[in-house]
Amino acid sequence: MSAASTPDRGSSPDNGRPGQGPETPFTVSRLNRKLARTIDDRVPQVWVTGEVGSFKTAPSGNAFFSLKDRDSELSCIAYMSAMQRMGTALTNGAQVVALARVMIYQPRGQLQLEIREARPTGVGLLHQRYAELKARLQAEGLFSRNKKRRLPRMPRRIALVTSPAGAAVRDMIRSIHARWPATLLVVPVGVQGAQAAREIAWTLRQLQAPEAAIDLIVVGRGGGSLEDLWAFNEEELARAIVASRIPIVSAVGHEVDRTIADLVADRAVATPTAVGEVMPDKRELLRRLDLAGGRLGQPLRQRLRRARQHLDGLARRRVLTDPLAAVRIKGQRIDELTMRLQRAQRQRLGLLRQRLDQLARRPALVDPRHGLARRRERLITLGARLTAGVAQALERARGPLERAAAKLDALSPLRVLARGYSLTQAHPTGALVRKAAQLAVGDSIRTRLEEGWIESTVTRTIDTQEGA
Amino acid sequence: MSSGQAESPDAAAARLSFEQALAELEQIVAQLEAGELPLEESLVHYERGVARLRQCYALLEQAEARVSTLASDGRGGLVEGDYSHPSEGQAG
């Protein structure tokens, strides 16, 4: 280059050197080679800092990306062997300090950096440390669900480990008290800066003291950049959270990555304002109690009501309301049977009597010439005995029947007739004649005697009153 | 839970946490609703349920919405103090 910068190069007669005149141009390849060599000589290896972008990995394992700052960028390549050394430092958005060889990629004449080494810096460094700690704690199983303590269902004393002056503490207080009237204890700590993680970890250990009587710890702060939130990504704080006997809720404002504190805490919410979400809802609990109270009495009331209905049903039964009803019904049945027996008895007696009457009227019996008068009498006697015998048998069988039979016997017209009375009936109607006025001259009548009948014609009627 | 003198059932019940009391209450309700207990036993359960219900209400009422500070007393202990947020101090 020093040779090319001689003052007289524009009009130099030395036109034979390549590129110095239209007669001797560089070929593209040759110029690229020359540029490559020149860069090689002058800028062999440099440290460069910038942000990684457009990161792509080729199937070969080589990585292509750019390093950039606000105004400018450079194409970069990292060969597979270098990539293996550098691990995760190269990711989109990472700030790195890289050791680079500046070179021309001759096929395209493109300037590029071959990255041989890269270290995260600033946020990039934090990203890397975050990723490493996360991987390590995860491998220890500290994020696993079964490591989590259950939050108390009804915390009475809740420690708020945060800055006492920020918006975060106010948001936490409002958010918790909106749902749950616990006693909140603000435990002041710094939440930013080099000492913050250590201070918070120390405070968490202090709060384990039984005298503090803390049921639940909320640790957190408002949102911020990765650097702002860094305390919540420190291992010391993570360990203190894991070691806590008291359940811990992490409430660190964040938009993208969850902090390590979020991952190891028993519960995490996205902002301090959201901490109320993990609190019981007093109104909900009261509603549940009211409901349980209602349900508590219900089955018993129902049961008592059913029992009462059952008792009422029993009480309404006839045997209890009218205990004599059954006796009455049985009595009625006896009456009914008695009457049926009486009826049957009357019928049988009537038949017997008729039969006797017929027998008695037989000429052989009536006519003494037949010499059978004795037999006839005997028959009549037998008939009477038979009647009496039947009556007796029935009497033995049934008291009421006996009485009925006796009465019947007493009323028997035969008895009356036997005493010499007779019975007169109109003929042929058979109507019993009680008054002379019932008859007229010329009427036929039939008179029944103890034995046999007489048929007569009325020749005169005399009214007793007239005759008297 | 010390192994000393046996607690009376009432004292034991008084120490129940809200969760335990609520869980027991809900269990009692379920048992009563199943309707398989003899009537007399139901009444005993019912009475116990009512006791738990009262206890739960009492525990809920005990919770007090209060804010204070808890800070180190410099001798390894913690001490409670009054708390007011700086912004609220100005506003009030």
Interface residues (C-beta under 8 A of the other chain):
Chain A: P152 R153 M154 R156 A159 P164 A165 V169 R170 I173 H177 W180 P181 A182 T183 L184 L185 V186 V187 P188 Q206 L207 A209 E211 A212 K282 L285 L286 R288 L289 A292 G293 R295 L296 G297 Q298 P299 L300 R303 A307
Chain B: S17 F18 E19 L22 L25 E26 I28 V29 L32 E33 G35 L39 S42 L43 Y46 G49 V50 L53 C56 Y57 L59 L60 Q62 A63 E64 A65 R66 V67 S68 T69 L70 A71 S72 G77 L78 E80 Y83 H85 P86 S87 E88
